[in-house]
């Protein structure tokens, strides 16, 4: 992941935009996952933290 920070940033941005657009459109987070849970999980995935 750290070998390509631009790709990691792109993945993060695409995930965040997709999540928040879906939340706005449907009125709730995809699969009822709230924003805090989503951002925590995305950060863990991008940093390799369990």
mmCIF file as Biopython writes it, N, C-alpha, C and O atoms, coordinates in Angstrom:
data_model
#
loop_
_atom_site.group_PDB
_atom_site.id
_atom_site.type_symbol
_atom_site.label_atom_id
_atom_site.label_alt_id
_atom_site.label_comp_id
_atom_site.label_asym_id
_atom_site.label_entity_id
_atom_site.label_seq_id
_atom_site.pdbx_PDB_ins_code
_atom_site.Cartn_x
_atom_site.Cartn_y
_atom_site.Cartn_z
_atom_site.occupancy
_atom_site.B_iso_or_equiv
_atom_site.auth_seq_id
_atom_site.auth_asym_id
_atom_site.pdbx_PDB_model_num
ATOM 1   N N  . UNK A ? 1  ? 0.824   -1.185 0.000  1.0 0.0 1  A 1 
ATOM 2   C CA . UNK A ? 1  ? 0.000   0.000  0.000  1.0 0.0 1  A 1 
ATOM 3   C C  . UNK A ? 1  ? 0.868   1.248  0.000  1.0 0.0 1  A 1 
ATOM 4   O O  . UNK A ? 1  ? 0.603   2.195  -0.740 1.0 0.0 1  A 1 
ATOM 5   N N  . UNK A ? 2  ? 1.896   1.250  0.823  1.0 0.0 2  A 1 
ATOM 6   C CA . UNK A ? 2  ? 2.737   2.422  0.939  1.0 0.0 2  A 1 
ATOM 7   C C  . UNK A ? 2  ? 3.593   2.636  -0.299 1.0 0.0 2  A 1 
ATOM 8   O O  . UNK A ? 2  ? 4.195   3.698  -0.457 1.0 0.0 2  A 1 
ATOM 9   N N  . UNK A ? 3  ? 3.655   1.642  -1.177 1.0 0.0 3  A 1 
ATOM 10  C CA . UNK A ? 3  ? 4.437   1.774  -2.397 1.0 0.0 3  A 1 
ATOM 11  C C  . UNK A ? 3  ? 3.755   2.676  -3.406 1.0 0.0 3  A 1 
ATOM 12  O O  . UNK A ? 3  ? 4.414   3.185  -4.312 1.0 0.0 3  A 1 
ATOM 13  N N  . UNK A ? 4  ? 2.459   2.887  -3.276 1.0 0.0 4  A 1 
ATOM 14  C CA . UNK A ? 4  ? 1.713   3.686  -4.247 1.0 0.0 4  A 1 
ATOM 15  C C  . UNK A ? 4  ? 0.690   4.577  -3.534 1.0 0.0 4  A 1 
ATOM 16  O O  . UNK A ? 4  ? -0.507  4.293  -3.551 1.0 0.0 4  A 1 
ATOM 17  N N  . UNK A ? 5  ? 1.174   5.660  -2.906 1.0 0.0 5  A 1 
ATOM 18  C CA . UNK A ? 5  ? 0.262   6.511  -2.144 1.0 0.0 5  A 1 
ATOM 19  C C  . UNK A ? 5  ? -0.812  7.181  -2.999 1.0 0.0 5  A 1 
ATOM 20  O O  . UNK A ? 5  ? -1.909  7.451  -2.509 1.0 0.0 5  A 1 
ATOM 21  N N  . UNK A ? 6  ? -0.515  7.450  -4.255 1.0 0.0 6  A 1 
ATOM 22  C CA . UNK A ? 6  ? -1.532  8.059  -5.133 1.0 0.0 6  A 1 
ATOM 23  C C  . UNK A ? 6  ? -2.693  7.096  -5.366 1.0 0.0 6  A 1 
ATOM 24  O O  . UNK A ? 6  ? -3.851  7.513  -5.358 1.0 0.0 6  A 1 
ATOM 25  N N  . UNK A ? 7  ? -2.396  5.820  -5.573 1.0 0.0 7  A 1 
ATOM 26  C CA . UNK A ? 7  ? -3.455  4.832  -5.763 1.0 0.0 7  A 1 
ATOM 27  C C  . UNK A ? 7  ? -4.252  4.660  -4.473 1.0 0.0 7  A 1 
ATOM 28  O O  . UNK A ? 7  ? -5.477  4.546  -4.511 1.0 0.0 7  A 1 
ATOM 29  N N  . UNK A ? 8  ? -3.566  4.640  -3.335 1.0 0.0 8  A 1 
ATOM 30  C CA . UNK A ? 8  ? -4.262  4.518  -2.055 1.0 0.0 8  A 1 
ATOM 31  C C  . UNK A ? 8  ? -5.198  5.701  -1.836 1.0 0.0 8  A 1 
ATOM 32  O O  . UNK A ? 8  ? -6.323  5.523  -1.368 1.0 0.0 8  A 1 
ATOM 33  N N  . UNK A ? 9  ? -4.744  6.901  -2.168 1.0 0.0 9  A 1 
ATOM 34  C CA . UNK A ? 9  ? -5.591  8.092  -2.034 1.0 0.0 9  A 1 
ATOM 35  C C  . UNK A ? 9  ? -6.796  8.019  -2.962 1.0 0.0 9  A 1 
ATOM 36  O O  . UNK A ? 9  ? -7.893  8.441  -2.595 1.0 0.0 9  A 1 
ATOM 37  N N  . UNK A ? 10 ? -6.594  7.489  -4.156 1.0 0.0 10 A 1 
ATOM 38  C CA . UNK A ? 10 ? -7.689  7.351  -5.112 1.0 0.0 10 A 1 
ATOM 39  C C  . UNK A ? 10 ? -8.729  6.348  -4.608 1.0 0.0 10 A 1 
ATOM 40  O O  . UNK A ? 10 ? -9.932  6.586  -4.712 1.0 0.0 10 A 1 
ATOM 41  N N  . UNK A ? 11 ? -8.263  5.243  -4.070 1.0 0.0 11 A 1 
ATOM 42  C CA . UNK A ? 11 ? -9.179  4.244  -3.507 1.0 0.0 11 A 1 
ATOM 43  C C  . UNK A ? 11 ? -9.966  4.854  -2.362 1.0 0.0 11 A 1 
ATOM 44  O O  . UNK A ? 11 ? -11.181 4.675  -2.276 1.0 0.0 11 A 1 
ATOM 45  N N  . UNK A ? 12 ? -9.271  5.585  -1.470 1.0 0.0 12 A 1 
ATOM 46  C CA . UNK A ? 12 ? -9.942  6.212  -0.342 1.0 0.0 12 A 1 
ATOM 47  C C  . UNK A ? 12 ? -10.991 7.216  -0.817 1.0 0.0 12 A 1 
ATOM 48  O O  . UNK A ? 12 ? -12.115 7.220  -0.315 1.0 0.0 12 A 1 
ATOM 49  N N  . UNK A ? 13 ? -10.639 8.054  -1.767 1.0 0.0 13 A 1 
ATOM 50  C CA . UNK A ? 13 ? -11.578 9.069  -2.262 1.0 0.0 13 A 1 
ATOM 51  C C  . UNK A ? 13 ? -12.783 8.411  -2.932 1.0 0.0 13 A 1 
ATOM 52  O O  . UNK A ? 13 ? -13.918 8.829  -2.703 1.0 0.0 13 A 1 
ATOM 53  N N  . UNK A ? 14 ? -12.555 7.397  -3.748 1.0 0.0 14 A 1 
ATOM 54  C CA . UNK A ? 14 ? -13.665 6.724  -4.425 1.0 0.0 14 A 1 
ATOM 55  C C  . UNK A ? 14 ? -14.596 6.052  -3.419 1.0 0.0 14 A 1 
ATOM 56  O O  . UNK A ? 14 ? -15.817 6.102  -3.569 1.0 0.0 14 A 1 
ATOM 57  N N  . UNK A ? 15 ? -14.026 5.430  -2.404 1.0 0.0 15 A 1 
ATOM 58  C CA . UNK A ? 15 ? -14.848 4.784  -1.377 1.0 0.0 15 A 1 
ATOM 59  C C  . UNK A ? 15 ? -15.665 5.818  -0.617 1.0 0.0 15 A 1 
ATOM 60  O O  . UNK A ? 15 ? -16.852 5.611  -0.368 1.0 0.0 15 A 1 
ATOM 61  N N  . UNK A ? 16 ? -15.042 6.922  -0.250 1.0 0.0 16 A 1 
ATOM 62  C CA . UNK A ? 16 ? -15.744 7.956  0.515  1.0 0.0 16 A 1 
ATOM 63  C C  . UNK A ? 16 ? -16.840 8.625  -0.304 1.0 0.0 16 A 1 
ATOM 64  O O  . UNK A ? 16 ? -17.951 8.822  0.188  1.0 0.0 16 A 1 
ATOM 65  N N  . UNK A ? 17 ? -16.539 8.969  -1.533 1.0 0.0 17 A 1 
ATOM 66  C CA . UNK A ? 17 ? -17.544 9.602  -2.388 1.0 0.0 17 A 1 
ATOM 67  C C  . UNK A ? 17 ? -18.713 8.647  -2.615 1.0 0.0 17 A 1 
ATOM 68  O O  . UNK A ? 17 ? -19.873 9.048  -2.515 1.0 0.0 17 A 1 
ATOM 69  N N  . UNK A ? 18 ? -18.413 7.394  -2.919 1.0 0.0 18 A 1 
ATOM 70  C CA . UNK A ? 18 ? -19.466 6.408  -3.143 1.0 0.0 18 A 1 
ATOM 71  C C  . UNK A ? 18 ? -20.333 6.220  -1.915 1.0 0.0 18 A 1 
ATOM 72  O O  . UNK A ? 18 ? -21.557 6.152  -2.022 1.0 0.0 18 A 1 
ATOM 73  N N  . UNK A ? 19 ? -19.708 6.135  -0.749 1.0 0.0 19 A 1 
ATOM 74  C CA . UNK A ? 19 ? -20.463 5.949  0.492  1.0 0.0 19 A 1 
ATOM 75  C C  . UNK A ? 19 ? -21.382 7.141  0.744  1.0 0.0 19 A 1 
ATOM 76  O O  . UNK A ? 19 ? -22.572 6.967  1.007  1.0 0.0 19 A 1 
ATOM 77  N N  . UNK A ? 20 ? -20.836 8.338  0.664  1.0 0.0 20 A 1 
ATOM 78  C CA . UNK A ? 20 ? -21.629 9.511  1.014  1.0 0.0 20 A 1 
ATOM 79  C C  . UNK A ? 20 ? -22.681 9.839  -0.048 1.0 0.0 20 A 1 
ATOM 80  O O  . UNK A ? 20 ? -23.747 10.350 0.294  1.0 0.0 20 A 1 
ATOM 81  N N  . UNK A ? 21 ? -22.412 9.562  -1.310 1.0 0.0 21 A 1 
ATOM 82  C CA . UNK A ? 21 ? -23.453 9.729  -2.331 1.0 0.0 21 A 1 
ATOM 83  C C  . UNK A ? 21 ? -24.599 8.746  -2.108 1.0 0.0 21 A 1 
ATOM 84  O O  . UNK A ? 21 ? -25.769 9.115  -2.207 1.0 0.0 21 A 1 
ATOM 85  N N  . UNK A ? 22 ? -24.263 7.509  -1.812 1.0 0.0 22 A 1 
ATOM 86  C CA . UNK A ? 22 ? -25.300 6.506  -1.538 1.0 0.0 22 A 1 
ATOM 87  C C  . UNK A ? 22 ? -26.105 6.894  -0.302 1.0 0.0 22 A 1 
ATOM 88  O O  . UNK A ? 22 ? -27.325 6.728  -0.275 1.0 0.0 22 A 1 
ATOM 89  N N  . UNK A ? 23 ? -25.431 7.406  0.715  1.0 0.0 23 A 1 
ATOM 90  C CA . UNK A ? 23 ? -26.124 7.833  1.934  1.0 0.0 23 A 1 
ATOM 91  C C  . UNK A ? 23 ? -27.098 8.968  1.649  1.0 0.0 23 A 1 
ATOM 92  O O  . UNK A ? 23 ? -28.223 8.967  2.148  1.0 0.0 23 A 1 
ATOM 93  N N  . UNK A ? 24 ? -26.668 9.931  0.851  1.0 0.0 24 A 1 
ATOM 94  C CA . UNK A ? 24 ? -27.547 11.042 0.486  1.0 0.0 24 A 1 
ATOM 95  C C  . UNK A ? 24 ? -28.734 10.555 -0.338 1.0 0.0 24 A 1 
ATOM 96  O O  . UNK A ? 24 ? -29.870 10.970 -0.105 1.0 0.0 24 A 1 
ATOM 97  N N  . UNK A ? 25 ? -28.474 9.691  -1.284 1.0 0.0 25 A 1 
ATOM 98  C CA . UNK A ? 25 ? -29.515 9.222  -2.195 1.0 0.0 25 A 1 
ATOM 99  C C  . UNK A ? 25 ? -30.559 8.358  -1.477 1.0 0.0 25 A 1 
ATOM 100 O O  . UNK A ? 25 ? -31.762 8.524  -1.677 1.0 0.0 25 A 1 
ATOM 101 N N  . UNK A ? 26 ? -30.074 7.430  -0.636 1.0 0.0 26 A 1 
ATOM 102 C CA . UNK A ? 26 ? -30.978 6.485  0.018  1.0 0.0 26 A 1 
ATOM 103 C C  . UNK A ? 26 ? -31.391 6.908  1.423  1.0 0.0 26 A 1 
ATOM 104 O O  . UNK A ? 26 ? -32.280 6.295  2.016  1.0 0.0 26 A 1 
ATOM 105 N N  . UNK A ? 27 ? -30.755 7.952  1.966  1.0 0.0 27 A 1 
ATOM 106 C CA . UNK A ? 27 ? -31.119 8.448  3.283  1.0 0.0 27 A 1 
ATOM 107 C C  . UNK A ? 27 ? -30.509 7.687  4.444  1.0 0.0 27 A 1 
ATOM 108 O O  . UNK A ? 27 ? -30.845 7.945  5.600  1.0 0.0 27 A 1 
ATOM 109 N N  . UNK A ? 28 ? -29.625 6.760  4.153  1.0 0.0 28 A 1 
ATOM 110 C CA . UNK A ? 28 ? -28.916 6.001  5.185  1.0 0.0 28 A 1 
ATOM 111 C C  . UNK A ? 28 ? -27.676 5.383  4.560  1.0 0.0 28 A 1 
ATOM 112 O O  . UNK A ? 28 ? -27.563 5.293  3.337  1.0 0.0 28 A 1 
ATOM 113 N N  . UNK A ? 29 ? -26.764 4.967  5.395  1.0 0.0 29 A 1 
ATOM 114 C CA . UNK A ? 29 ? -25.543 4.346  4.896  1.0 0.0 29 A 1 
ATOM 115 C C  . UNK A ? 29 ? -25.819 3.026  4.223  1.0 0.0 29 A 1 
ATOM 116 O O  . UNK A ? 29 ? -26.753 2.320  4.605  1.0 0.0 29 A 1 
ATOM 117 N N  . UNK A ? 30 ? -25.022 2.674  3.223  1.0 0.0 30 A 1 
ATOM 118 C CA . UNK A ? 30 ? -25.177 1.372  2.589  1.0 0.0 30 A 1 
ATOM 119 C C  . UNK A ? 30 ? -25.095 0.257  3.641  1.0 0.0 30 A 1 
ATOM 120 O O  . UNK A ? 30 ? -24.221 0.274  4.508  1.0 0.0 30 A 1 
ATOM 121 N N  . UNK A ? 31 ? -26.003 -0.696 3.554  1.0 0.0 31 A 1 
ATOM 122 C CA . UNK A ? 31 ? -26.070 -1.837 4.485  1.0 0.0 31 A 1 
ATOM 123 C C  . UNK A ? 31 ? -26.227 -1.369 5.933  1.0 0.0 31 A 1 
ATOM 124 O O  . UNK A ? 31 ? -25.849 -2.076 6.868  1.0 0.0 31 A 1 
ATOM 125 N N  . UNK A ? 32 ? -26.792 -0.166 6.106  1.0 0.0 32 A 1 
ATOM 126 C CA . UNK A ? 32 ? -26.981 0.425  7.444  1.0 0.0 32 A 1 
ATOM 127 C C  . UNK A ? 32 ? -25.683 0.583  8.231  1.0 0.0 32 A 1 
ATOM 128 O O  . UNK A ? 32 ? -25.700 0.562  9.461  1.0 0.0 32 A 1 
ATOM 129 N N  . UNK A ? 33 ? -24.569 0.738  7.539  1.0 0.0 33 A 1 
ATOM 130 C CA . UNK A ? 33 ? -23.286 1.016  8.193  1.0 0.0 33 A 1 
ATOM 131 C C  . UNK A ? 33 ? -23.192 2.528  8.360  1.0 0.0 33 A 1 
ATOM 132 O O  . UNK A ? 33 ? -23.252 3.268  7.378  1.0 0.0 33 A 1 
ATOM 133 N N  . UNK A ? 34 ? -23.044 2.992  9.612  1.0 0.0 34 A 1 
ATOM 134 C CA . UNK A ? 34 ? -22.998 4.442  9.832  1.0 0.0 34 A 1 
ATOM 135 C C  . UNK A ? 34 ? -21.638 5.020  9.426  1.0 0.0 34 A 1 
ATOM 136 O O  . UNK A ? 34 ? -20.681 4.278  9.204  1.0 0.0 34 A 1 
ATOM 137 N N  . UNK A ? 35 ? -21.566 6.340  9.334  1.0 0.0 35 A 1 
ATOM 138 C CA . UNK A ? 35 ? -20.367 7.018  8.840  1.0 0.0 35 A 1 
ATOM 139 C C  . UNK A ? 35 ? -19.140 6.736  9.702  1.0 0.0 35 A 1 
ATOM 140 O O  . UNK A ? 35 ? -18.049 6.549  9.162  1.0 0.0 35 A 1 
ATOM 141 N N  . UNK A ? 36 ? -19.287 6.700  11.017 1.0 0.0 36 A 1 
ATOM 142 C CA . UNK A ? 36 ? -18.140 6.421  11.888 1.0 0.0 36 A 1 
ATOM 143 C C  . UNK A ? 36 ? -17.587 5.014  11.650 1.0 0.0 36 A 1 
ATOM 144 O O  . UNK A ? 36 ? -16.377 4.817  11.547 1.0 0.0 36 A 1 
ATOM 145 N N  . UNK A ? 37 ? -18.474 4.071  11.568 1.0 0.0 37 A 1 
ATOM 146 C CA . UNK A ? 37 ? -18.055 2.676  11.324 1.0 0.0 37 A 1 
ATOM 147 C C  . UNK A ? 37 ? -17.385 2.551  9.963  1.0 0.0 37 A 1 
ATOM 148 O O  . UNK A ? 37 ? -16.380 1.853  9.824  1.0 0.0 37 A 1 
ATOM 149 N N  . UNK A ? 38 ? -17.937 3.225  8.959  1.0 0.0 38 A 1 
ATOM 150 C CA . UNK A ? 38 ? -17.363 3.199  7.613  1.0 0.0 38 A 1 
ATOM 151 C C  . UNK A ? 38 ? -15.957 3.788  7.596  1.0 0.0 38 A 1 
ATOM 152 O O  . UNK A ? 38 ? -15.027 3.157  7.094  1.0 0.0 38 A 1 
ATOM 153 N N  . UNK A ? 39 ? -15.795 5.003  8.146  1.0 0.0 39 A 1 
ATOM 154 C CA . UNK A ? 39 ? -14.489 5.654  8.084  1.0 0.0 39 A 1 
ATOM 155 C C  . UNK A ? 39 ? -13.440 4.915  8.903  1.0 0.0 39 A 1 
ATOM 156 O O  . UNK A ? 39 ? -12.276 4.854  8.507  1.0 0.0 39 A 1 
ATOM 157 N N  . UNK A ? 40 ? -13.839 4.351  10.042 1.0 0.0 40 A 1 
ATOM 158 C CA . UNK A ? 40 ? -12.898 3.573  10.846 1.0 0.0 40 A 1 
ATOM 159 C C  . UNK A ? 40 ? -12.420 2.343  10.085 1.0 0.0 40 A 1 
ATOM 160 O O  . UNK A ? 40 ? -11.230 2.028  10.080 1.0 0.0 40 A 1 
ATOM 161 N N  . UNK A ? 41 ? -13.350 1.656  9.448  1.0 0.0 41 A 1 
ATOM 162 C CA . UNK A ? 41 ? -12.995 0.455  8.694  1.0 0.0 41 A 1 
ATOM 163 C C  . UNK A ? 41 ? -12.145 0.789  7.477  1.0 0.0 41 A 1 
ATOM 164 O O  . UNK A ? 41 ? -11.187 0.076  7.180  1.0 0.0 41 A 1 
ATOM 165 N N  . UNK A ? 42 ? -12.484 1.867  6.768  1.0 0.0 42 A 1 
ATOM 166 C CA . UNK A ? 42 ? -11.689 2.281  5.608  1.0 0.0 42 A 1 
ATOM 167 C C  . UNK A ? 42 ? -10.267 2.627  6.036  1.0 0.0 42 A 1 
ATOM 168 O O  . UNK A ? 42 ? -9.308  2.226  5.377  1.0 0.0 42 A 1 
ATOM 169 N N  . UNK A ? 43 ? -10.124 3.360  7.120  1.0 0.0 43 A 1 
ATOM 170 C CA . UNK A ? 43 ? -8.787  3.710  7.611  1.0 0.0 43 A 1 
ATOM 171 C C  . UNK A ? 43 ? -7.991  2.463  7.967  1.0 0.0 43 A 1 
ATOM 172 O O  . UNK A ? 43 ? -6.803  2.371  7.659  1.0 0.0 43 A 1 
ATOM 173 N N  . UNK A ? 44 ? -8.645  1.503  8.615  1.0 0.0 44 A 1 
ATOM 174 C CA . UNK A ? 44 ? -7.946  0.260  8.971  1.0 0.0 44 A 1 
ATOM 175 C C  . UNK A ? 44 ? -7.514  -0.523 7.726  1.0 0.0 44 A 1 
ATOM 176 O O  . UNK A ? 44 ? -6.420  -1.084 7.681  1.0 0.0 44 A 1 
ATOM 177 N N  . UNK A ? 45 ? -8.381  -0.550 6.731  1.0 0.0 45 A 1 
ATOM 178 C CA . UNK A ? 45 ? -8.036  -1.256 5.497  1.0 0.0 45 A 1 
ATOM 179 C C  . UNK A ? 45 ? -6.851  -0.596 4.798  1.0 0.0 45 A 1 
ATOM 180 O O  . UNK A ? 45 ? -5.959  -1.276 4.292  1.0 0.0 45 A 1 
ATOM 181 N N  . UNK A ? 46 ? -6.852  0.734  4.776  1.0 0.0 46 A 1 
ATOM 182 C CA . UNK A ? 46 ? -5.779  1.440  4.071  1.0 0.0 46 A 1 
ATOM 183 C C  . UNK A ? 46 ? -4.455  1.418  4.817  1.0 0.0 46 A 1 
ATOM 184 O O  . UNK A ? 46 ? -3.394  1.509  4.199  1.0 0.0 46 A 1 
ATOM 185 N N  . UNK A ? 47 ? -4.506  1.297  6.130  1.0 0.0 47 A 1 
ATOM 186 C CA . UNK A ? 47 ? -3.264  1.291  6.908  1.0 0.0 47 A 1 
ATOM 187 C C  . UNK A ? 47 ? -2.795  -0.114 7.270  1.0 0.0 47 A 1 
ATOM 188 O O  . UNK A ? 47 ? -1.690  -0.291 7.782  1.0 0.0 47 A 1 
ATOM 189 N N  . UNK A ? 48 ? -3.642  -1.116 7.003  1.0 0.0 48 A 1 
ATOM 190 C CA . UNK A ? 48 ? -3.274  -2.482 7.330  1.0 0.0 48 A 1 
ATOM 191 C C  . UNK A ? 48 ? -3.379  -2.768 8.814  1.0 0.0 48 A 1 
ATOM 192 O O  . UNK A ? 48 ? -2.759  -3.708 9.313  1.0 0.0 48 A 1 
ATOM 193 N N  . UNK A ? 49 ? -4.169  -1.955 9.531  1.0 0.0 49 A 1 
ATOM 194 C CA . UNK A ? 49 ? -4.376  -2.129 10.962 1.0 0.0 49 A 1 
ATOM 195 C C  . UNK A ? 49 ? -5.517  -3.107 11.207 1.0 0.0 49 A 1 
ATOM 196 O O  . UNK A ? 49 ? -6.574  -2.985 10.587 1.0 0.0 49 A 1 
ATOM 197 N N  . UNK A ? 50 ? -5.325  -4.068 12.096 1.0 0.0 50 A 1 
ATOM 198 C CA . UNK A ? 50 ? -6.422  -5.024 12.367 1.0 0.0 50 A 1 
ATOM 199 C C  . UNK A ? 50 ? -7.587  -4.386 13.104 1.0 0.0 50 A 1 
ATOM 200 O O  . UNK A ? 50 ? -8.574  -5.060 13.399 1.0 0.0 50 A 1 
#
